[in-house]
Amino acid sequence: MTVKIKAYSDFICPFCFLGKGPLDEIAKEKDVEVEWMPFELRPSPYPKIDPWQDPAKLSSWDSFIQPAAKKLGIEMRLPRVSPHPYTNLAFEGYQFAKEHGKGNEYHHKVFTAFFQEEQNIEDIEVLTNIAGVVGLSKDTFKEALVSRKYREAHQEALKHAYDEAKISAVPTFVIGEEVIQGLASKEKLAQVFDKELEKNKANELDDMQCDRNGYC
């Protein structure tokens, strides 16, 4: 039985990238369907941030983020993209990729392009190359970004995250009725997964009956 997990994240969120590691491990071992949900931490017109010019953010990277990456065995560096990009175009590209059956592959590659290859994921050419790597038509993808074809779909996804799901921080993982906010270990995710699986199995037994006409 497949358990669905909604994972809310932003491409410039380091803990979201780290949170993919344990979630990817769970997905390899269990019957899980992961749906990545867009969330912009600093959408335009909020000013962009530049961690390299912020001593507090540099200290946080050295004290918390990099040690967590090493513990999880994830290669990661603080991108020297100054300032850090807006992510709306990358997410519009995700809507294209999702519609064409490559959403998870594209999502993963945008993350690695930023946190491992230090590429500017606001650049249409960078995003187009990512689309090509995961098997999408580069020409059609680029045309969709230039024309902003998926802008409305992305804005609807953001509206869902902000107003309906009430997401206030990322990463946030929603498994059934359980909400996990922040970086979660593989063990914690597995525990919640197993709990949801057992609940789903129990629900399968509800309301089973036969009527007087012999229909069961």
C-alpha positions as CSV (number, residue, x, y, z in Angstrom):
1,M,0.0,0.0,0.0
2,T,1.4,3.3,-1.1
3,V,1.8,6.1,1.5
4,K,1.8,9.6,0.2
5,I,4.1,12.2,1.6
6,K,3.9,15.9,0.8
7,A,7.2,17.7,1.2
8,Y,7.1,21.5,1.3
9,S,10.5,23.1,0.5
10,D,12.4,25.9,-1.1
11,F,15.4,25.4,-3.4
12,I,17.5,27.9,-1.4
13,C,16.7,26.3,2.0
14,P,19.8,24.3,3.1
15,F,17.7,22.2,5.6
16,C,15.3,21.4,2.8
17,F,18.2,20.0,0.8
18,L,19.5,18.0,3.8
19,G,15.9,16.8,4.5
20,K,15.9,15.1,1.1
21,G,18.6,12.7,2.2
22,P,16.6,10.8,4.8
23,L,13.4,11.1,2.7
24,D,15.1,9.6,-0.4
25,E,16.3,6.7,1.7
26,I,12.8,6.0,2.9
27,A,11.5,6.2,-0.6
28,K,14.0,3.5,-1.7
29,E,13.0,1.1,1.0
30,K,9.2,1.6,1.4
31,D,6.2,2.1,-0.8
32,V,6.2,5.9,-0.7
33,E,4.9,8.5,-3.2
34,V,6.6,11.8,-2.5
35,E,5.1,15.0,-3.9
36,W,7.3,18.1,-3.6
37,M,5.3,21.2,-2.8
38,P,6.6,24.7,-3.6
39,F,7.3,27.2,-0.9
40,E,9.2,30.5,-1.4
41,L,11.0,31.7,1.7
42,R,11.7,35.2,0.2
43,P,9.6,35.8,-2.8
44,S,10.0,39.0,-4.8
45,P,9.7,41.9,-3.9
46,Y,11.5,40.9,-0.6
47,P,15.2,41.8,-0.9
48,K,17.5,38.9,-1.8
49,I,19.9,37.7,0.9
50,D,23.6,37.2,0.6
51,P,24.9,34.9,3.4
52,W,28.5,35.7,2.4
53,Q,27.9,39.3,3.6
54,D,26.1,38.2,6.8
55,P,28.4,37.0,9.7
56,A,25.5,35.5,11.5
57,K,24.5,33.4,8.6
58,L,28.1,32.3,8.0
59,S,28.3,31.3,11.6
60,S,25.1,29.3,11.3
61,W,26.5,27.5,8.3
62,D,29.7,26.5,10.1
63,S,28.0,25.7,13.4
64,F,24.9,23.8,12.3
65,I,24.4,23.3,8.6
66,Q,27.8,21.9,7.5
67,P,28.0,19.5,10.5
68,A,24.5,18.2,9.8
69,A,25.5,17.6,6.1
70,K,28.6,15.7,7.2
71,K,26.6,13.6,9.7
72,L,24.1,12.7,6.9
73,G,26.9,12.0,4.4
74,I,25.6,14.7,2.0
75,E,28.0,16.7,-0.2
76,M,27.0,20.3,0.2
77,R,28.6,23.8,0.0
78,L,27.4,27.3,0.6
79,P,26.9,28.6,-3.0
80,R,28.9,31.6,-4.0
81,V,25.9,32.9,-5.9
82,S,25.7,36.5,-4.7
83,P,23.0,37.4,-3.7
84,H,21.1,34.1,-3.5
85,P,18.4,33.8,-6.2
86,Y,14.7,34.1,-6.2
87,T,13.2,30.7,-6.9
88,N,9.9,31.4,-8.7
89,L,11.3,30.6,-12.1
90,A,12.8,27.3,-10.9
91,F,9.4,26.4,-9.4
92,E,7.6,27.3,-12.7
93,G,10.0,24.9,-14.3
94,Y,9.1,22.3,-11.7
95,Q,5.4,22.7,-12.7
96,F,6.4,22.0,-16.3
97,A,8.5,19.0,-15.3
98,K,5.8,17.7,-13.0
99,E,3.2,17.9,-15.9
100,H,5.6,15.9,-18.1
101,G,6.3,13.2,-15.5
102,K,9.8,14.4,-14.4
103,G,8.9,16.5,-11.4
104,N,11.0,14.6,-8.8
105,E,14.0,14.3,-11.1
106,Y,13.9,18.0,-11.9
107,H,13.4,18.9,-8.2
108,H,16.4,16.9,-7.2
109,K,18.6,18.3,-9.9
110,V,17.8,21.9,-9.1
111,F,18.8,21.3,-5.5
112,T,22.1,19.7,-6.5
113,A,22.8,22.4,-9.1
114,F,22.5,25.0,-6.3
115,F,24.1,23.4,-3.3
116,Q,26.7,21.2,-5.0
117,E,27.5,22.9,-8.3
118,E,26.9,26.5,-7.1
119,Q,24.8,27.4,-10.2
120,N,22.4,30.4,-10.4
121,I,19.0,28.6,-10.4
122,E,17.3,31.9,-11.3
123,D,19.0,31.8,-14.7
124,I,16.8,30.5,-17.5
125,E,19.7,28.9,-19.3
126,V,20.8,27.1,-16.2
127,L,17.2,25.8,-15.6
128,T,16.9,24.8,-19.3
129,N,20.1,22.7,-19.0
130,I,18.7,21.0,-16.0
131,A,15.5,20.2,-17.9
132,G,17.6,18.6,-20.6
133,V,19.6,16.6,-18.1
134,V,16.4,15.0,-16.7
135,G,15.1,14.2,-20.2
136,L,12.8,17.1,-20.9
137,S,12.6,19.0,-24.2
138,K,14.9,22.0,-23.7
139,D,13.3,24.1,-26.3
140,T,9.7,23.5,-25.0
141,F,10.9,24.1,-21.4
142,K,12.6,27.3,-22.2
143,E,9.7,28.6,-24.2
144,A,7.4,27.8,-21.2
145,L,9.7,29.8,-18.8
146,V,10.1,32.8,-21.1
147,S,6.4,33.0,-21.7
148,R,5.7,32.4,-18.0
149,K,3.2,29.7,-19.0
150,Y,3.3,28.1,-15.5
151,R,3.2,31.2,-13.5
152,E,-0.4,30.8,-12.5
153,A,0.1,27.1,-11.6
154,H,3.0,28.1,-9.3
155,Q,1.0,30.9,-7.7
156,E,-1.8,28.4,-7.0
157,A,0.7,26.1,-5.4
158,L,2.0,28.9,-3.2
159,K,-1.5,29.9,-2.2
160,H,-2.1,26.3,-1.1
161,A,1.0,26.2,1.0
162,Y,0.5,29.6,2.6
163,D,-3.3,29.8,3.0
164,E,-4.6,26.2,3.0
165,A,-1.8,24.0,4.4
166,K,-0.7,26.9,6.7
167,I,2.9,26.1,6.1
168,S,5.1,28.6,8.0
169,A,8.6,27.0,7.8
170,V,10.4,24.5,5.6
171,P,11.1,21.7,5.3
172,T,7.7,20.5,6.4
173,F,6.6,16.9,5.7
174,V,2.9,15.9,5.8
175,I,2.3,12.2,6.1
176,G,-1.4,11.5,6.5
177,E,-2.5,13.7,9.4
178,E,1.0,13.9,10.9
179,V,3.0,17.1,10.2
180,I,6.8,17.1,10.7
181,Q,8.4,20.5,10.7
182,G,12.1,20.8,10.2
183,L,14.9,18.4,9.4
184,A,13.8,14.8,10.3
185,S,15.9,11.7,10.7
186,K,15.2,8.6,8.6
187,E,14.1,6.8,11.8
188,K,11.5,9.5,12.6
189,L,10.2,9.5,9.0
190,A,10.0,5.6,9.1
191,Q,8.1,5.7,12.4
192,V,5.5,8.0,11.1
193,F,5.3,6.1,7.8
194,D,4.7,2.8,9.6
195,K,2.0,4.4,11.8
196,E,0.2,5.8,8.7
197,L,0.5,2.4,6.9
198,E,-1.1,0.6,9.8
199,K,-3.9,3.1,10.0
200,N,-4.6,2.7,6.2
201,K,-4.7,-1.0,6.6
202,A,-7.2,-0.8,9.4
203,N,-9.4,1.6,7.4
204,E,-9.5,-1.0,4.6
205,L,-11.6,-3.2,6.8
206,D,-14.2,-0.6,7.6
207,D,-17.7,-0.8,6.2
208,M,-17.2,-4.2,4.5
209,Q,-20.6,-5.9,4.2
210,C,-23.0,-8.0,2.0
211,D,-26.5,-7.0,1.2
212,R,-29.7,-9.0,0.9
213,N,-29.2,-9.3,-2.9
214,G,-26.0,-11.2,-2.4
215,Y,-23.7,-8.3,-3.4
216,C,-20.5,-8.1,-1.3
